Amino acid sequence: MRFMEEKIRAEGKVLPGQILKVGSFLNQQIDTAFLKKVAEAMAQAFRDSGVTKILTIESSGIAIATAVGLELGVPVVFAKKHKSSNVDGAVYTAEVYSYTHNTSYTILVSSDYLKSTDTVLLVDDFLANGKALNGLTELVEQAGARLAGAAIAIEKGFQGGGDALRAKGVRVESMAVIDAMTDDAIVFRS
């Protein structure tokens, strides 16, 4: 998906701590025309997988997941990072460590929204060490649902999360995979 690589080269910025800032187009300000292109590519990759639901984690993944949901014509569910008063009844939970925020969360989804009859596609903006996707995978397993795979906008391949998921048999389709980042260079996987 060369169009993602081109956009990262044009607008991405490497911050200290191997953080890639793409806020100008993907996760603070959203370039809607670009988002549509991303959603179309993700949906095309999983169109024949029988997806009945998309699952993401709040908050940066919601826009991408919603766009993919529109393309596939399926509902989108997002795991909350904190239990709120509007979540009642049985819930599925998993512990997730956030590399970006240097903290752990207990993510949760109401059992009303994930069923054993669902085929779930995980969608997120970034895949680094894989903690968020592992947590989402746990939620899918708790529901007894089938996992179609994961569609990711940007994978930091050098952090190994995507390779670990693939080794477990999870289908991971990333729009761009970064193998190395320095202050003045980003190296994409060929």
FITORLO-425659 format. One line per field, with one value per residue: residue in one letter; residue number from 0; x, y, z of N, C-alpha, C in turn. Coordinates in nm, 3 decimals. Example, Ala and Ser with C-alpha at 12.3 -4.5 7.8 and 13.67 -1.06 7.14 Angstrom:
<recs>
residuo	[A; S];
num	[0; 1];
n_u	[1.319; 1.285];
n_v	[-0.569; -0.225];
n_w	[0.780; 0.708];
ca_u	[1.230; 1.367];
ca_v	[-0.450; -0.106];
ca_w	[0.780; 0.714];
c_u	[1.320; 1.290];
c_v	[-0.330; 0.003];
c_w	[0.780; 0.787];
</recs>
This chain:
<recs>
residuo	[M; R; F; M; E; E; K; I; R; A; E; G; K; V; L; P; G; Q; I; L; K; V; G; S; F; L; N; Q; Q; I; D; T; A; F; L; K; K; V; A; E; A; M; A; Q; A; F; R; D; S; G; V; T; K; I; L; T; I; E; S; S; G; I; A; I; A; T; A; V; G; L; E; L; G; V; P; V; V; F; A; K; K; H; K; S; S; N; V; D; G; A; V; Y; T; A; E; V; Y; S; Y; T; H; N; T; S; Y; T; I; L; V; S; S; D; Y; L; K; S; T; D; T; V; L; L; V; D; D; F; L; A; N; G; K; A; L; N; G; L; T; E; L; V; E; Q; A; G; A; R; L; A; G; A; A; I; A; I; E; K; G; F; Q; G; G; G; D; A; L; R; A; K; G; V; R; V; E; S; M; A; V; I; D; A; M; T; D; D; A; I; V; F; R; S];
num	[0; 1; 2; 3; 4; 5; 6; 7; 8; 9; 10; 11; 12; 13; 14; 15; 16; 17; 18; 19; 20; 21; 22; 23; 24; 25; 26; 27; 28; 29; 30; 31; 32; 33; 34; 35; 36; 37; 38; 39; 40; 41; 42; 43; 44; 45; 46; 47; 48; 49; 50; 51; 52; 53; 54; 55; 56; 57; 58; 59; 60; 61; 62; 63; 64; 65; 66; 67; 68; 69; 70; 71; 72; 73; 74; 75; 76; 77; 78; 79; 80; 81; 82; 83; 84; 85; 86; 87; 88; 89; 90; 91; 92; 93; 94; 95; 96; 97; 98; 99; 100; 101; 102; 103; 104; 105; 106; 107; 108; 109; 110; 111; 112; 113; 114; 115; 116; 117; 118; 119; 120; 121; 122; 123; 124; 125; 126; 127; 128; 129; 130; 131; 132; 133; 134; 135; 136; 137; 138; 139; 140; 141; 142; 143; 144; 145; 146; 147; 148; 149; 150; 151; 152; 153; 154; 155; 156; 157; 158; 159; 160; 161; 162; 163; 164; 165; 166; 167; 168; 169; 170; 171; 172; 173; 174; 175; 176; 177; 178; 179; 180; 181; 182; 183; 184; 185; 186; 187; 188; 189];
n_u	[0.084; 0.145; 0.051; 0.005; 0.264; 0.372; 0.221; 0.298; 0.569; 0.545; 0.396; 0.435; 0.604; 0.892; 0.917; 1.092; 1.170; 1.087; 0.836; 0.586; 0.447; 0.144; -0.060; -0.160; -0.307; -0.422; -0.486; -0.548; -0.616; -0.815; -0.769; -1.012; -1.058; -0.831; -0.865; -1.087; -0.973; -0.793; -0.976; -1.117; -0.913; -0.852; -1.101; -1.127; -0.922; -1.028; -1.278; -1.388; -1.398; -1.610; -1.680; -1.864; -1.862; -1.676; -1.401; -1.240; -1.017; -1.068; -0.905; -0.813; -0.843; -1.107; -1.214; -1.099; -1.190; -1.466; -1.492; -1.409; -1.607; -1.829; -1.761; -1.771; -2.025; -2.099; -2.151; -1.964; -1.769; -1.628; -1.370; -1.377; -1.162; -1.204; -1.437; -1.766; -2.065; -2.264; -2.224; -2.343; -2.425; -2.300; -1.959; -1.676; -1.334; -0.992; -0.644; -0.439; -0.137; -0.030; 0.200; 0.244; 0.124; 0.241; 0.117; -0.113; -0.429; -0.758; -0.937; -1.271; -1.570; -1.914; -2.101; -2.324; -2.259; -2.069; -2.085; -2.103; -2.161; -2.044; -1.808; -1.513; -1.334; -1.040; -0.946; -0.712; -0.517; -0.240; 0.009; 0.231; 0.395; 0.201; 0.028; -0.229; -0.377; -0.352; -0.504; -0.757; -0.797; -0.824; -1.074; -1.240; -1.204; -1.312; -1.577; -1.633; -1.630; -1.535; -1.218; -1.138; -0.913; -0.666; -0.668; -0.451; -0.340; -0.074; 0.213; 0.464; 0.711; 0.959; 0.915; 0.797; 0.534; 0.344; 0.466; 0.469; 0.194; 0.128; 0.277; 0.123; -0.082; -0.262; -0.413; -0.267; -0.298; -0.132; -0.124; 0.109; 0.437; 0.682; 1.022; 1.240; 1.321; 1.452; 1.554; 1.575; 1.500; 1.282; 1.236; 1.078; 0.922; 0.989];
n_v	[-0.119; 0.152; 0.414; 0.484; 0.484; 0.695; 0.909; 0.911; 0.971; 1.229; 1.374; 1.269; 1.266; 1.195; 1.150; 1.189; 0.879; 0.692; 0.750; 0.796; 1.065; 1.126; 1.295; 1.494; 1.379; 1.132; 1.070; 1.287; 1.525; 1.444; 1.340; 1.317; 1.227; 1.076; 0.890; 0.752; 0.618; 0.450; 0.296; 0.169; 0.006; -0.158; -0.283; -0.418; -0.605; -0.780; -0.849; -1.098; -1.248; -1.294; -1.109; -0.986; -0.799; -0.520; -0.455; -0.229; -0.024; 0.237; 0.550; 0.641; 0.453; 0.452; 0.620; 0.512; 0.247; 0.289; 0.392; 0.168; -0.008; 0.113; 0.068; -0.213; -0.256; -0.326; -0.337; -0.140; -0.188; -0.054; -0.106; 0.005; 0.204; 0.253; 0.168; 0.286; 0.454; 0.394; 0.141; -0.164; -0.482; -0.801; -0.813; -0.832; -0.846; -0.728; -0.691; -0.427; -0.288; 0.037; 0.159; 0.418; 0.581; 0.487; 0.327; 0.095; -0.043; -0.161; -0.293; -0.300; -0.456; -0.465; -0.761; -0.764; -0.675; -0.829; -1.143; -1.504; -1.582; -1.402; -1.288; -1.139; -0.848; -0.693; -0.356; -0.095; 0.207; 0.199; -0.057; -0.176; -0.304; -0.491; -0.520; -0.397; -0.521; -0.787; -0.775; -0.708; -0.938; -1.123; -1.042; -1.114; -1.391; -1.447; -1.395; -1.603; -1.575; -1.568; -1.488; -1.283; -1.146; -0.881; -0.542; -0.290; 0.044; 0.157; -0.022; -0.076; -0.245; -0.307; -0.335; -0.574; -0.672; -0.731; -0.944; -1.135; -1.179; -1.281; -1.516; -1.657; -1.726; -1.531; -1.336; -1.057; -0.751; -0.483; -0.139; 0.002; -0.094; -0.027; -0.069; 0.049; 0.347; 0.671; 0.998; 1.131; 0.957; 0.711; 0.374; 0.158; -0.165; -0.386];
n_w	[0.000; -0.111; -0.103; 0.163; 0.267; 0.118; 0.218; 0.486; 0.456; 0.352; 0.547; 0.803; 1.123; 1.307; 1.647; 1.964; 2.131; 1.952; 1.846; 1.609; 1.465; 1.327; 1.327; 1.163; 0.964; 1.035; 1.311; 1.484; 1.349; 1.079; 0.757; 0.547; 0.283; 0.240; 0.446; 0.350; 0.134; 0.271; 0.418; 0.210; 0.103; 0.325; 0.367; 0.123; 0.148; 0.336; 0.248; 0.165; 0.396; 0.560; 0.758; 1.029; 1.223; 1.342; 1.551; 1.765; 1.962; 2.196; 2.151; 1.907; 1.702; 1.630; 1.421; 1.184; 1.201; 1.186; 0.927; 0.779; 0.859; 0.737; 0.469; 0.460; 0.546; 0.809; 1.171; 1.412; 1.696; 1.989; 2.224; 2.550; 2.756; 3.016; 3.265; 3.253; 3.373; 3.193; 3.102; 3.158; 3.311; 3.188; 3.093; 2.873; 2.945; 2.931; 2.999; 2.895; 2.790; 2.725; 2.510; 2.413; 2.609; 2.837; 3.036; 3.192; 3.098; 3.174; 2.937; 2.803; 2.681; 2.635; 2.673; 2.521; 2.270; 2.138; 2.003; 2.001; 1.748; 1.581; 1.332; 1.358; 1.275; 1.358; 1.388; 1.369; 1.425; 1.473; 1.507; 1.726; 1.965; 1.994; 2.209; 2.239; 2.033; 2.114; 2.349; 2.240; 2.091; 2.297; 2.396; 2.183; 2.190; 2.446; 2.394; 2.233; 1.965; 1.613; 1.483; 1.219; 1.144; 1.144; 1.055; 0.986; 0.999; 1.026; 1.085; 1.319; 1.244; 1.354; 1.623; 1.667; 1.730; 1.527; 1.391; 1.595; 1.632; 1.379; 1.391; 1.569; 1.411; 1.337; 1.093; 0.966; 0.816; 0.705; 0.616; 0.588; 0.673; 0.899; 0.918; 1.038; 1.221; 1.240; 1.353; 1.112; 0.909; 0.768; 0.730; 0.520; 0.505; 0.243];
ca_u	[0.000; 0.241; -0.010; 0.027; 0.405; 0.390; 0.159; 0.385; 0.691; 0.510; 0.339; 0.472; 0.720; 0.943; 0.940; 1.177; 1.108; 1.036; 0.695; 0.558; 0.334; 0.066; -0.179; -0.211; -0.394; -0.477; -0.543; -0.599; -0.688; -0.832; -0.784; -1.123; -1.039; -0.728; -0.928; -1.172; -0.882; -0.746; -1.090; -1.143; -0.807; -0.871; -1.223; -1.098; -0.838; -1.106; -1.414; -1.435; -1.370; -1.733; -1.681; -1.995; -1.842; -1.541; -1.366; -1.122; -0.999; -1.075; -0.991; -0.760; -0.886; -1.251; -1.242; -1.063; -1.282; -1.598; -1.483; -1.406; -1.742; -1.914; -1.724; -1.816; -2.166; -2.113; -2.137; -1.833; -1.768; -1.497; -1.341; -1.354; -1.046; -1.250; -1.579; -1.848; -2.196; -2.355; -2.192; -2.396; -2.436; -2.178; -1.860; -1.551; -1.226; -0.853; -0.544; -0.362; -0.036; -0.014; 0.337; 0.239; 0.088; 0.318; 0.025; -0.199; -0.574; -0.846; -1.034; -1.393; -1.679; -2.036; -2.131; -2.435; -2.211; -1.988; -2.155; -2.031; -2.193; -1.974; -1.674; -1.465; -1.214; -0.978; -0.896; -0.648; -0.429; -0.101; 0.048; 0.371; 0.432; 0.091; -0.049; -0.370; -0.440; -0.364; -0.619; -0.878; -0.810; -0.879; -1.217; -1.303; -1.202; -1.408; -1.711; -1.650; -1.644; -1.427; -1.133; -1.105; -0.779; -0.646; -0.634; -0.374; -0.292; 0.072; 0.276; 0.605; 0.762; 1.078; 0.875; 0.768; 0.398; 0.279; 0.528; 0.423; 0.056; 0.131; 0.328; 0.011; -0.181; -0.354; -0.390; -0.245; -0.279; -0.095; -0.112; 0.252; 0.516; 0.807; 1.125; 1.333; 1.293; 1.545; 1.505; 1.573; 1.469; 1.188; 1.261; 0.960; 0.942; 0.968];
ca_v	[0.000; 0.261; 0.545; 0.513; 0.519; 0.830; 1.006; 0.917; 1.047; 1.370; 1.444; 1.210; 1.324; 1.107; 1.217; 1.109; 0.759; 0.614; 0.783; 0.852; 1.158; 1.133; 1.368; 1.584; 1.310; 1.003; 1.047; 1.404; 1.580; 1.331; 1.369; 1.226; 1.164; 0.974; 0.788; 0.671; 0.533; 0.350; 0.208; 0.088; -0.096; -0.253; -0.359; -0.507; -0.715; -0.873; -0.856; -1.236; -1.317; -1.312; -1.018; -0.939; -0.692; -0.465; -0.421; -0.145; 0.025; 0.383; 0.633; 0.670; 0.355; 0.460; 0.678; 0.415; 0.134; 0.332; 0.401; 0.031; -0.059; 0.165; -0.002; -0.352; -0.260; -0.397; -0.252; -0.120; -0.189; -0.017; -0.140; 0.122; 0.192; 0.271; 0.136; 0.404; 0.420; 0.347; 0.002; -0.249; -0.623; -0.878; -0.752; -0.901; -0.755; -0.770; -0.593; -0.378; -0.187; 0.136; 0.207; 0.563; 0.648; 0.425; 0.286; -0.019; -0.023; -0.276; -0.261; -0.379; -0.449; -0.530; -0.888; -0.739; -0.632; -0.934; -1.271; -1.621; -1.595; -1.297; -1.298; -1.007; -0.788; -0.591; -0.243; 0.006; 0.297; 0.154; -0.184; -0.167; -0.426; -0.585; -0.533; -0.362; -0.626; -0.906; -0.752; -0.720; -1.080; -1.186; -1.012; -1.197; -1.528; -1.456; -1.397; -1.726; -1.533; -1.605; -1.375; -1.279; -1.093; -0.743; -0.443; -0.188; 0.152; 0.165; -0.121; -0.058; -0.381; -0.324; -0.362; -0.717; -0.712; -0.791; -1.075; -1.227; -1.215; -1.369; -1.646; -1.723; -1.760; -1.419; -1.266; -0.914; -0.676; -0.346; -0.051; 0.032; -0.155; 0.045; -0.157; 0.129; 0.492; 0.760; 1.136; 1.183; 0.855; 0.602; 0.264; 0.073; -0.303; -0.404];
ca_w	[0.000; -0.124; -0.075; 0.306; 0.281; 0.062; 0.310; 0.604; 0.417; 0.329; 0.661; 0.931; 1.192; 1.411; 1.774; 2.053; 2.184; 1.839; 1.825; 1.477; 1.471; 1.204; 1.370; 1.059; 0.868; 1.076; 1.443; 1.554; 1.234; 0.988; 0.615; 0.518; 0.152; 0.262; 0.529; 0.261; 0.058; 0.366; 0.449; 0.092; 0.094; 0.436; 0.339; 0.011; 0.197; 0.419; 0.194; 0.154; 0.523; 0.637; 0.873; 1.074; 1.319; 1.354; 1.689; 1.783; 2.098; 2.194; 2.073; 1.773; 1.603; 1.602; 1.289; 1.080; 1.213; 1.136; 0.781; 0.728; 0.882; 0.630; 0.345; 0.467; 0.584; 0.937; 1.290; 1.474; 1.842; 2.041; 2.362; 2.634; 2.843; 3.153; 3.281; 3.281; 3.426; 3.088; 3.069; 3.264; 3.277; 3.166; 3.005; 2.847; 2.982; 2.909; 3.037; 2.782; 2.821; 2.619; 2.490; 2.395; 2.735; 2.944; 3.142; 3.162; 3.104; 3.161; 2.832; 2.819; 2.585; 2.682; 2.604; 2.429; 2.139; 2.075; 2.020; 1.950; 1.605; 1.506; 1.275; 1.398; 1.217; 1.442; 1.309; 1.452; 1.353; 1.489; 1.568; 1.766; 2.037; 1.983; 2.333; 2.217; 1.953; 2.198; 2.436; 2.159; 2.058; 2.417; 2.402; 2.081; 2.243; 2.556; 2.335; 2.154; 1.825; 1.521; 1.446; 1.077; 1.132; 1.186; 0.952; 1.057; 0.914; 1.030; 1.173; 1.351; 1.234; 1.438; 1.761; 1.673; 1.761; 1.411; 1.365; 1.700; 1.600; 1.261; 1.436; 1.637; 1.310; 1.311; 0.965; 0.987; 0.692; 0.739; 0.501; 0.580; 0.779; 0.918; 0.974; 1.119; 1.227; 1.307; 1.345; 0.975; 0.808; 0.795; 0.638; 0.507; 0.463; 0.099];
c_u	[0.088; 0.182; 0.006; 0.172; 0.431; 0.335; 0.245; 0.511; 0.661; 0.470; 0.377; 0.595; 0.761; 0.976; 1.031; 1.099; 1.046; 0.885; 0.681; 0.433; 0.270; -0.066; -0.238; -0.306; -0.465; -0.541; -0.563; -0.680; -0.697; -0.856; -0.889; -1.111; -0.936; -0.786; -1.015; -1.087; -0.829; -0.856; -1.121; -1.041; -0.822; -0.992; -1.198; -1.016; -0.919; -1.248; -1.471; -1.416; -1.494; -1.746; -1.824; -1.984; -1.696; -1.520; -1.239; -1.116; -1.007; -0.936; -0.942; -0.805; -1.029; -1.281; -1.214; -1.162; -1.420; -1.598; -1.482; -1.543; -1.840; -1.887; -1.777; -1.963; -2.192; -2.097; -1.993; -1.852; -1.632; -1.487; -1.312; -1.232; -1.083; -1.398; -1.654; -1.987; -2.294; -2.320; -2.240; -2.400; -2.300; -2.087; -1.743; -1.441; -1.090; -0.762; -0.461; -0.264; -0.022; 0.130; 0.339; 0.215; 0.160; 0.231; -0.055; -0.345; -0.642; -0.949; -1.156; -1.492; -1.797; -2.060; -2.251; -2.386; -2.117; -2.052; -2.073; -2.056; -2.118; -1.842; -1.618; -1.336; -1.165; -0.922; -0.832; -0.555; -0.284; -0.094; 0.196; 0.412; 0.319; 0.003; -0.197; -0.440; -0.451; -0.484; -0.750; -0.904; -0.868; -1.029; -1.295; -1.312; -1.303; -1.551; -1.738; -1.668; -1.523; -1.350; -1.097; -0.960; -0.774; -0.604; -0.573; -0.329; -0.139; 0.125; 0.422; 0.667; 0.879; 1.043; 0.816; 0.626; 0.328; 0.335; 0.483; 0.280; 0.049; 0.178; 0.220; -0.100; -0.283; -0.316; -0.381; -0.215; -0.253; -0.077; 0.033; 0.320; 0.650; 0.907; 1.226; 1.294; 1.408; 1.488; 1.491; 1.542; 1.367; 1.212; 1.141; 0.999; 0.908; 0.859];
c_v	[0.125; 0.397; 0.582; 0.554; 0.661; 0.937; 1.021; 0.997; 1.196; 1.442; 1.388; 1.275; 1.228; 1.190; 1.131; 0.989; 0.671; 0.629; 0.844; 0.937; 1.166; 1.205; 1.459; 1.514; 1.188; 0.998; 1.169; 1.487; 1.466; 1.382; 1.270; 1.158; 1.052; 0.858; 0.696; 0.573; 0.419; 0.247; 0.117; -0.026; -0.202; -0.343; -0.459; -0.628; -0.822; -0.896; -0.998; -1.316; -1.337; -1.224; -0.972; -0.822; -0.648; -0.425; -0.339; -0.105; 0.176; 0.442; 0.651; 0.573; 0.372; 0.515; 0.578; 0.298; 0.169; 0.339; 0.261; -0.034; -0.013; 0.092; -0.146; -0.366; -0.337; -0.300; -0.247; -0.114; -0.139; -0.052; -0.011; 0.096; 0.209; 0.237; 0.263; 0.359; 0.371; 0.207; -0.083; -0.394; -0.687; -0.807; -0.849; -0.801; -0.816; -0.656; -0.556; -0.273; -0.094; 0.188; 0.359; 0.636; 0.592; 0.388; 0.165; 0.018; -0.159; -0.236; -0.350; -0.352; -0.522; -0.658; -0.875; -0.716; -0.728; -1.068; -1.384; -1.642; -1.494; -1.346; -1.157; -0.969; -0.682; -0.483; -0.144; 0.092; 0.250; 0.014; -0.173; -0.297; -0.528; -0.598; -0.502; -0.472; -0.757; -0.894; -0.766; -0.865; -1.157; -1.163; -1.099; -1.342; -1.545; -1.463; -1.527; -1.697; -1.581; -1.479; -1.384; -1.233; -0.950; -0.657; -0.323; -0.081; 0.152; 0.064; -0.083; -0.197; -0.408; -0.351; -0.502; -0.761; -0.782; -0.930; -1.178; -1.272; -1.310; -1.509; -1.726; -1.761; -1.651; -1.354; -1.116; -0.850; -0.531; -0.264; -0.007; -0.034; -0.085; -0.051; -0.082; 0.275; 0.561; 0.902; 1.184; 1.079; 0.755; 0.497; 0.173; -0.066; -0.314; -0.504];
c_w	[0.000; -0.088; 0.072; 0.330; 0.232; 0.157; 0.436; 0.572; 0.405; 0.458; 0.798; 0.991; 1.303; 1.533; 1.861; 2.110; 2.077; 1.821; 1.687; 1.487; 1.333; 1.231; 1.263; 0.962; 0.922; 1.213; 1.533; 1.457; 1.133; 0.847; 0.564; 0.381; 0.163; 0.343; 0.444; 0.182; 0.147; 0.392; 0.331; 0.080; 0.203; 0.410; 0.226; 0.058; 0.271; 0.368; 0.191; 0.282; 0.609; 0.760; 0.902; 1.171; 1.317; 1.498; 1.689; 1.930; 2.094; 2.210; 1.929; 1.666; 1.557; 1.462; 1.177; 1.082; 1.157; 0.984; 0.719; 0.746; 0.776; 0.499; 0.344; 0.503; 0.713; 1.054; 1.340; 1.625; 1.886; 2.187; 2.437; 2.723; 2.990; 3.160; 3.319; 3.325; 3.320; 3.038; 3.185; 3.218; 3.256; 3.065; 2.984; 2.878; 2.949; 2.954; 2.914; 2.830; 2.701; 2.619; 2.485; 2.526; 2.856; 3.064; 3.097; 3.180; 3.111; 3.057; 2.850; 2.708; 2.647; 2.603; 2.511; 2.286; 2.069; 2.107; 1.959; 1.800; 1.518; 1.447; 1.281; 1.326; 1.315; 1.352; 1.404; 1.368; 1.358; 1.545; 1.597; 1.834; 2.041; 2.105; 2.313; 2.138; 2.030; 2.292; 2.361; 2.120; 2.176; 2.428; 2.303; 2.129; 2.356; 2.504; 2.259; 2.006; 1.744; 1.484; 1.298; 1.056; 1.181; 1.068; 1.024; 0.958; 0.908; 1.132; 1.193; 1.359; 1.325; 1.584; 1.778; 1.700; 1.647; 1.381; 1.468; 1.675; 1.481; 1.300; 1.509; 1.538; 1.281; 1.178; 0.995; 0.853; 0.729; 0.613; 0.479; 0.698; 0.783; 0.982; 1.059; 1.111; 1.298; 1.292; 1.201; 0.868; 0.859; 0.687; 0.638; 0.461; 0.315; 0.071];
</recs>
